[in-house]
Amino acid sequence: MTADRPEYDGDSELDGREWPSDVEQDRSEQGDYELEERNALRRVAGLSTELEDISEVEYRRLRLERVVLVSVWSEGTVEDADNSLAELKLLAETAGSQVLDALSQRRHRPDPATYIGPGKVDHVRMVVAETGADTVICDGELSPSQLRNLEDRVKVKVVDRTALILDIFAQHARSKEGKSQVELAQLEYLRQRLRGWGGSLSRQAGGRVGVQGGGIGGRGPGETKLETDRRRITTRMAKLRRELKHMETARVTKKSERVRRDIPAVAIAGYTNAGKSSLLNRMTGAGVLVEDALFATLDPTTRRTTTTDGRVYTLSDTVGFVRHLPHQLVEAFRSTLEEVAEADLVVHVVDGSHADPEGQIAAVRAVFAEIGADRVPELIVVNKSDVADPLAVSRLLTREPHAVVVSARSGDGLHDVLAAIEA
């Protein structure tokens, strides 16, 4: 992957996004479209809304294939910008994309119309044409107008960071609760961006007999396709919330039993791919799936274990966090994340081999604050000591003097982790 050095072009402002249109389901499952075939599947400008079929929104997945990454760098160092773009590349690859190129631009703030400035838009369009890319992924959350304007100019589908992360979560969700949580987050994201497309909107159900809600004094001459879509999304979201509330009952019952028996709870949290599941496996032999991938674990796992002197406590693995974790996911997974906020201790696992562990610590702590877990005692565990730069680990220990160092892979330092938890 080659990345343009960030440049400043004087343009300014902020915001943008909208959902890409669906593609044919059968062939897209294989991801083997030729370029000319993919070109034929791009959004049709005459649609009455952004969606071709809102009834399938619960099951839609972004079909990301050959992509170009685009970011706006408005603060921090060049290294910060490079790290952010590198993370976007990992996210795109986790979603199943082939990253062809990556471009970044130095600006005070994103362009209010197209996210990047006009000159960079022309550059991106040229890169897309030269590489045969069919998707542009932006390292930010775009407004509907920004996304539409950028798509119109670069002539391919545009996806923002939030939609990308939501898609990864949708691919990795395994349990019924996890799938429902992700779907709820996707629908909330979509509802906020649902808007009319084109100059006219179709009218539905106006005065027709047998249509629910269409009686005298009801919807008048009919309701727009947009209004129908929004209503159906809202109805589906309400159903999902009821189902999740029911699923939460079992967790509350278990928590009440733990509290009644005075069993301490330890939550393992941290940035995605920091090695939380590996540490849980090493400490308890839990056998949790471990993958070298972002967001491999979405469904929480809880195991009961004991201290060296026989005291019982629980260890829970949680979903990984990420920089600018979409607020839709925080809300949808709030019941799961509350296990962190209600724990007696949070074991904050940090990837000591990462280029910016301090930035990851800050991102995780921001989520802690959002879910009310910032008041819970925190133990920093610097993982992957077997591959980390000793100088980087030393720097971390200077900033976090009470941290302990471990390699979940080899087991080195595990005794120190257990001793710190039991203290």
Phi, psi and omega per residue, in radians:
M1 nan 2.299 3.065
T2 -1.876 2.482 -3.081
A3 -2.209 2.234 3.019
D4 -1.086 2.447 2.997
R5 -1.178 2.321 -3.105
P6 -0.933 2.430 3.138
E7 -2.295 2.695 -3.123
Y8 -1.916 2.246 -3.091
D9 -2.090 0.159 3.033
G10 1.483 -0.297 3.090
D11 -1.242 2.774 -3.076
S12 -2.556 -3.024 3.061
E13 1.675 -2.960 -2.868
L14 -2.536 2.867 2.806
D15 1.644 2.714 2.992
G16 2.661 2.599 3.047
R17 2.864 2.716 3.017
E18 -2.981 2.691 -3.071
W19 -1.364 2.470 3.045
P20 -1.291 2.763 -3.126
S21 -1.344 2.780 3.114
D22 -1.209 2.747 3.017
V23 -2.054 2.979 -3.128
E24 -1.012 2.302 -2.989
Q25 -1.237 -0.694 -2.992
D26 -1.184 -0.980 -3.089
R27 -1.206 -0.573 -3.083
S28 -1.159 -0.431 3.092
E29 -1.053 -0.524 -3.090
Q30 -1.563 -0.301 3.115
G31 1.085 0.577 -3.009
D32 -2.066 0.571 3.114
Y33 -1.196 2.444 2.897
E34 -1.309 2.796 -3.058
L35 -1.007 -0.768 -3.111
E36 -1.159 -0.556 3.091
E37 -1.207 -0.715 3.132
R38 -1.150 -0.638 3.115
N39 -1.028 -0.629 -3.094
A40 -1.243 -0.226 -3.073
L41 -1.720 0.069 -3.119
R42 -1.206 2.820 -3.012
R43 -0.990 2.411 3.096
V44 -1.543 2.215 -2.998
A45 -1.188 -0.331 -3.054
G46 -1.549 0.090 -3.104
L47 -1.085 2.577 -3.118
S48 -1.270 -0.435 3.032
T49 -2.443 3.128 3.108
E50 -1.150 -0.381 -3.051
L51 -1.756 2.422 3.036
E52 -1.344 -0.606 -3.133
D53 -2.669 1.719 -3.087
I54 -1.124 -0.434 -3.099
S55 -1.132 -0.334 -3.131
E56 -1.771 0.153 -3.060
V57 -1.090 -0.516 -3.125
E58 -1.106 -0.439 -3.018
Y59 -1.995 0.073 -3.057
R60 -1.300 2.575 3.044
R61 -2.303 2.433 3.108
L62 -1.168 2.286 3.133
R63 -1.731 1.532 -3.116
L64 -1.630 2.195 -3.091
E65 -2.097 -1.552 -3.117
R66 -1.802 2.008 -2.925
V67 -2.169 2.699 2.969
V68 -2.047 2.311 -3.130
L69 -1.660 2.494 3.141
V70 -2.384 2.318 3.101
S71 -2.395 2.699 3.032
V72 -1.967 2.204 -3.112
W73 -1.857 1.890 -3.061
S74 -1.975 -0.236 3.130
E75 -2.715 2.879 3.136
G76 1.528 -3.019 -3.088
T77 -1.610 3.004 3.053
V78 -1.062 -0.658 3.108
E79 -1.091 -0.689 3.088
D80 -1.063 -0.757 3.141
A81 -1.112 -0.734 3.127
D82 -1.131 -0.715 3.126
N83 -1.116 -0.701 3.137
S84 -1.120 -0.738 3.139
L85 -1.199 -0.637 3.103
A86 -1.122 -0.673 3.103
E87 -1.172 -0.685 3.096
L88 -1.072 -0.662 3.095
K89 -1.079 -0.770 3.106
L90 -1.093 -0.717 3.103
L91 -1.078 -0.786 -3.131
A92 -1.092 -0.749 3.134
E93 -1.186 -0.612 3.074
T94 -1.091 -0.588 3.122
A95 -1.349 -0.094 3.101
G96 1.746 0.332 -3.084
S97 -1.688 2.723 2.969
Q98 -1.810 2.009 -3.102
V99 -1.467 2.090 -3.097
L100 -1.635 -0.596 -3.091
D101 -2.823 2.839 3.117
A102 -2.468 2.257 -3.093
L103 -2.202 2.452 3.073
S104 -2.343 2.752 -3.075
Q105 -2.401 2.334 3.090
R106 -1.509 2.060 -3.136
R107 -2.543 2.727 3.046
H108 -1.113 -0.650 3.125
R109 -2.833 2.767 -3.136
P110 -1.044 2.638 3.095
D111 -1.173 2.329 -3.083
P112 -1.178 -0.349 -3.092
A113 -1.691 -0.703 -2.991
T114 -2.334 0.213 3.136
Y115 1.288 -0.947 3.037
I116 -1.827 2.823 -3.103
G117 -1.211 2.854 -3.093
P118 -0.966 -0.725 3.142
G119 -1.122 -0.720 3.129
K120 -1.223 -0.547 3.065
V121 -1.037 -0.799 3.119
D122 -1.072 -0.697 3.127
H123 -1.114 -0.786 3.131
V124 -1.080 -0.750 3.125
R125 -1.039 -0.694 3.128
M126 -1.153 -0.760 3.137
V127 -1.115 -0.719 3.111
V128 -1.046 -0.778 -3.129
A129 -1.152 -0.707 -3.090
E130 -1.245 -0.628 -3.068
T131 -1.592 -0.276 -3.068
G132 1.325 0.407 3.123
A133 -1.164 2.632 3.086
D134 -2.059 0.009 -3.141
T135 -2.564 2.457 2.988
V136 -1.988 2.244 3.115
I137 -1.933 2.171 -3.119
C138 -1.744 2.418 -3.100
D139 -1.506 1.044 3.135
G140 -3.080 3.022 3.080
E141 -1.721 2.082 -3.053
L142 -1.721 2.655 3.045
S143 -1.401 2.846 3.109
P144 -0.977 -0.712 -3.101
S145 -1.211 -0.698 3.096
Q146 -1.051 -0.798 -3.107
L147 -1.127 -0.774 -3.139
R148 -1.099 -0.778 -3.125
N149 -1.111 -0.727 -3.126
L150 -1.198 -0.702 3.087
E151 -1.072 -0.734 -3.133
D152 -1.074 -0.526 -3.067
R153 -1.583 -0.644 -3.115
V154 -1.594 -0.213 3.010
K155 1.225 0.341 3.019
V156 -2.428 3.003 3.118
K157 -1.111 2.459 3.085
V158 -2.102 2.307 -3.136
V159 -2.184 2.416 3.093
D160 -1.691 3.024 -3.053
R161 -1.053 -0.696 -3.113
T162 -1.098 -0.838 3.130
A163 -1.088 -0.621 3.119
L164 -1.108 -0.819 3.142
I165 -1.145 -0.707 3.096
L166 -1.051 -0.679 3.141
D167 -1.159 -0.691 3.102
I168 -1.098 -0.767 3.104
F169 -1.051 -0.712 -3.135
A170 -1.103 -0.652 3.133
Q171 -1.221 -0.563 -3.009
H172 -1.673 -0.222 -3.133
A173 -1.130 2.328 -3.101
R174 -2.067 -0.779 -3.096
S175 -1.386 2.839 3.094
K176 -1.070 -0.701 3.137
E177 -1.146 -0.775 3.137
G178 -1.074 -0.757 3.124
K179 -1.117 -0.700 3.135
S180 -1.167 -0.684 3.123
Q181 -1.113 -0.764 3.137
V182 -1.156 -0.751 3.133
E183 -1.071 -0.707 3.111
L184 -1.075 -0.737 3.121
A185 -1.130 -0.725 3.123
Q186 -1.105 -0.737 -3.126
L187 -1.183 -0.653 3.089
E188 -1.117 -0.742 3.091
Y189 -1.068 -0.767 -3.113
L190 -1.195 -0.747 -3.089
R191 -1.057 -0.648 -3.138
Q192 -1.194 -0.323 -3.075
R193 -1.977 -0.013 -3.135
L194 -1.185 2.218 -3.095
R195 -2.736 2.877 3.130
G196 -1.129 2.591 3.132
W197 -2.250 2.100 -3.119
G198 1.611 3.098 -3.018
G199 -1.385 -0.377 -3.102
S200 -2.349 2.662 3.116
L201 -2.070 2.392 -3.128
S202 -1.220 2.621 3.083
R203 -1.781 2.401 -3.113
Q204 -2.275 2.538 2.944
A205 1.228 0.095 -3.084
G206 -1.148 1.943 3.037
G207 1.228 0.113 -3.108
R208 -1.412 2.422 -3.127
V209 -1.248 2.462 3.033
G210 1.501 0.021 3.108
V211 -1.652 2.155 -3.054
Q212 -1.026 2.326 3.088
G213 1.405 0.105 -3.052
G214 -1.832 0.365 -3.089
G215 -1.354 -2.985 -3.123
I216 -1.040 2.311 -3.135
G217 1.291 0.202 -3.114
G218 -1.474 -1.794 -3.040
R219 -1.773 0.272 3.110
G220 1.126 -2.364 -3.097
P221 -1.206 -0.098 -3.132
G222 2.402 3.007 3.085
E223 -2.072 2.649 -3.104
T224 -1.238 2.777 3.052
K225 -0.997 -0.674 3.115
L226 -1.057 -0.788 3.135
E227 -1.124 -0.683 3.098
T228 -1.101 -0.800 3.129
D229 -1.034 -0.810 -3.118
R230 -1.100 -0.715 -3.132
R231 -1.141 -0.720 -3.134
R232 -1.167 -0.651 3.077
I233 -1.115 -0.807 -3.135
T234 -1.060 -0.724 3.123
T235 -1.111 -0.770 3.139
R236 -1.126 -0.702 3.135
M237 -1.111 -0.701 3.118
A238 -1.095 -0.702 3.119
K239 -1.134 -0.736 3.129
L240 -1.117 -0.710 3.128
R241 -1.101 -0.677 3.102
R242 -1.119 -0.760 -3.139
E243 -1.113 -0.734 -3.140
L244 -1.161 -0.621 3.102
K245 -1.104 -0.687 3.115
H246 -1.154 -0.732 3.127
M247 -1.138 -0.544 -3.114
E248 -1.173 -0.422 -3.092
T249 -1.010 -0.746 -3.133
A250 -1.102 -0.694 3.137
R251 -1.172 -0.696 3.118
V252 -1.103 -0.687 3.119
T253 -1.087 -0.770 3.123
K254 -1.125 -0.700 3.141
K255 -1.129 -0.713 3.128
S256 -1.080 -0.692 3.118
E257 -1.137 -0.703 3.120
R258 -1.113 -0.762 3.135
V259 -1.117 -0.716 -3.128
R260 -1.070 -0.652 -3.125
R261 -1.543 0.027 3.116
D262 1.017 0.832 3.116
I263 -1.721 2.032 -3.141
P264 -1.104 2.615 3.130
A265 -2.061 2.286 3.087
V266 -2.046 2.191 3.131
A267 -1.835 2.296 3.066
I268 -1.689 2.069 -3.096
A269 -2.339 2.972 3.112
G270 2.707 -3.107 -3.141
Y271 -1.179 2.625 3.135
T272 -1.027 2.446 3.116
N273 1.184 0.399 3.103
A274 -1.439 -0.248 3.126
G275 1.837 0.483 -3.115
K276 -1.131 -0.829 -3.127
S277 -1.150 -0.643 3.102
S278 -1.100 -0.701 3.126
L279 -1.171 -0.729 3.099
L280 -1.058 -0.775 3.117
N281 -1.073 -0.752 -3.120
R282 -1.130 -0.624 -3.080
M283 -1.411 -0.528 -3.002
T284 -2.222 -0.190 -3.028
G285 1.173 0.596 -3.009
A286 -1.210 -0.461 -3.124
G287 1.295 0.460 3.128
V288 -1.248 2.483 3.116
L289 -0.956 2.268 3.094
V290 -2.128 2.156 3.095
E291 -2.329 2.557 3.030
D292 -1.465 1.221 -3.074
A293 -2.639 2.697 3.113
L294 -1.297 2.402 3.082
F295 0.990 0.693 3.094
A296 -1.205 -0.489 -3.133
T297 -1.940 2.042 3.052
L298 -1.984 -0.582 -3.090
D299 -1.581 2.179 -3.093
P300 -1.130 2.520 3.085
T301 -2.137 2.266 3.135
T302 -2.098 2.296 3.109
R303 -2.242 2.509 3.089
R304 -1.644 2.370 3.135
T305 -2.501 3.122 -3.105
T306 -2.320 2.686 3.042
T307 -1.367 3.016 -3.121
T308 -1.117 -0.422 3.124
D309 -1.736 0.253 2.989
G310 1.635 0.076 3.115
R311 -1.358 2.362 -3.114
V312 -1.552 2.411 2.995
Y313 -2.630 2.879 3.138
T314 -1.896 2.577 3.068
L315 -2.095 2.216 -3.121
S316 -2.135 2.223 3.024
D317 -1.525 2.422 -3.084
T318 -2.191 2.967 3.106
V319 -1.074 2.494 3.129
G320 -1.297 2.629 3.103
F321 -1.726 2.967 3.137
V322 -2.677 2.775 3.088
R323 -1.024 2.333 -3.120
H324 0.955 0.835 3.066
L325 -0.996 2.176 -3.084
P326 -0.923 2.291 -3.111
H327 -1.092 -0.449 3.096
Q328 -1.083 -0.657 3.126
L329 -1.261 -0.678 3.108
V330 -1.038 -0.757 3.140
E331 -1.183 -0.786 -3.095
A332 -1.151 -0.632 -3.115
F333 -1.671 0.244 -3.038
R334 -1.011 -0.733 -3.122
S335 -1.089 -0.636 3.094
T336 -1.259 -0.761 -3.114
L337 -1.186 -0.398 3.119
E338 -1.109 -0.345 3.057
E339 -1.086 -0.551 3.076
V340 -1.242 -0.803 -3.106
A341 -1.135 -0.485 -3.086
E342 -1.718 0.092 -3.135
A343 -1.317 2.835 3.064
D344 -1.505 -0.364 3.115
L345 -2.695 2.437 3.039
V346 -1.911 2.100 3.014
V347 -1.573 1.828 -3.067
H348 -1.597 1.792 -3.086
V349 -1.474 2.269 -3.107
V350 -2.113 2.381 3.080
D351 -1.385 1.765 -3.107
G352 -1.179 -0.277 -3.131
S353 -1.585 -0.089 -3.100
H354 -1.265 2.678 -3.118
A355 -1.180 -0.468 -3.091
D356 -2.384 1.161 -3.125
P357 -1.121 -0.575 3.115
E358 -1.099 -0.703 3.101
G359 -1.121 -0.664 3.111
Q360 -1.189 -0.670 3.085
I361 -1.061 -0.772 -3.140
A362 -1.097 -0.705 -3.138
A363 -1.134 -0.727 3.140
V364 -1.166 -0.733 -3.141
R365 -1.159 -0.512 3.066
A366 -1.123 -0.692 3.083
V367 -1.204 -0.690 3.066
F368 -0.932 -0.800 -3.123
A369 -1.117 -0.650 -3.104
E370 -1.187 -0.572 -3.094
I371 -1.760 0.083 3.103
G372 1.410 0.347 -3.131
A373 -1.669 0.010 -3.105
D374 -1.244 -0.204 3.122
R375 -1.622 -0.110 -3.127
V376 -1.444 2.389 3.072
P377 -0.932 2.408 -3.024
E378 -2.138 2.338 3.032
L379 -2.026 2.012 3.092
I380 -1.406 2.184 3.083
V381 -2.069 1.962 -3.141
V382 -1.496 1.915 -3.063
N383 -1.677 2.982 3.097
K384 1.136 0.663 3.137
S385 -1.110 -0.379 -3.120
D386 -1.242 -0.350 -3.136
V387 -2.144 -0.007 -3.100
A388 -1.433 2.680 3.046
D389 -1.251 2.128 -3.122
P390 -0.970 -0.619 3.122
L391 -1.159 -0.682 3.117
A392 -1.151 -0.706 3.108
V393 -1.123 -0.727 3.116
S394 -1.078 -0.695 3.109
R395 -1.106 -0.716 3.114
L396 -1.107 -0.732 -3.119
L397 -1.171 -0.488 3.063
T398 -1.193 -0.706 3.134
R399 -1.331 -0.571 -3.112
E400 -2.165 1.369 -2.988
P401 -1.102 -0.346 -3.124
H402 -1.681 0.121 -3.123
A403 -1.273 2.750 3.030
V404 -2.124 2.702 -3.053
V405 -1.979 2.414 -3.078
V406 -2.615 2.779 2.902
S407 -2.132 1.847 3.138
A408 -1.114 -0.456 -3.131
R409 -1.222 -0.839 -3.073
S410 -1.648 -0.379 -3.093
G411 1.633 -0.117 3.117
D412 -1.072 2.288 3.111
G413 1.517 -0.054 -3.095
L414 -1.077 -0.654 3.130
H415 -1.049 -0.683 3.134
D416 -1.139 -0.670 3.118
V417 -1.119 -0.842 -3.123
L418 -1.095 -0.692 3.135
A419 -1.136 -0.676 3.138
A420 -1.185 -0.653 3.112
I421 -1.166 -0.704 -3.073
E422 -1.357 -0.265 -3.068
A423 -1.123 nan nan
